[in-house]
């Protein structure tokens, strides 16, 4: 197994710009965590207990932490679960002491360990801990402030700053997870059913049925009435009365979406495509499995887990909430402002 470099799950910046090879979770009870992941459709796990990390330094000081760990390979992504089992100082123990439980870091396997460390130094990354697991060397870096998942409250703030048609398009992205340029802007009224949206994947030609959440159904009904009840062959969100092209999309992104998103508190680098994660998060927090979420998004389960592993890691069955309830609560808060 090649060396591992790790940084906090909240940010994947240079030299860690590629999709991670590993999601590391720190948990208070390894067996409970394995059961929780199994309920989400992830497993089986290989378990290793009583592992003492060698040559370990945390915040510049030597220590001898002992851990129980479990690993599950899901496509290209490895899920690692870690439970500290002795009182030696470590980033894992401090994470739990601070109330953490779940997603802790992203990891990258590298061919040239020295080159990866040098790249991190050039990027001015601050070391948190380092050590060795047998022949495997690892380094963790302090997190940088990163973007959070775009939650429903931010989505509603974006919508509140837009005309009705543009707000409806944002709803389709955030509450149905449609791909912006291939699915959302080409959606026609005939694809809108009472309970689902019928979506055609341009790359595969496959059809999927996306659950139509009640708040989105209400948005669509109000917009269709405002448009004069157009025919089923009409685009749901036309641009200047007709179909979209690349120039129209770029103009909408620059002049309409991005200013509203920045005003809602997002960075200027935000993309409409990021709103697909909002839908994924809503489904995860309802308690849906990796397979169920993947089907709704038009992903393979492996791709879905790779993209949203951190969301699955944070989910607790005791805290689940319906997607429709979460959206309605966010709308009520925005209306109160």
Buried (B, 14 or more C-beta within 10 A) or exposed (E): EBBBBBBBBBBBEEBBEEEBBBBBBBBEEBBEBBEBBBEBBBBEBEEEEEBBBEEBBBEEEEBBBBBBBBBBEBEEBBBBBBBBBEEBBBBBBBBBEEEBBBBBBBBBBBEEBEEBBEBBEEBEBEBBBBBEBEEBBBBBBBBBEEEEBBBBBBBBBBBBBBEEBBBBBBBBBBBBBBBBBEBBBBBBBEBBEEEBBBBBEEEEEEEBBBBBBBBBBEBBEEBBEEBEEBEEEBBBBBBEEEEBEEEBBEBBBEEBBBBBBBEBEBEEEBEBEBBBBBBBBBBBBBBBBBBBBBBBBBBBBBBBBBBBBBBBBBBEEEEEEBBBEBBBBBBEEBEEE
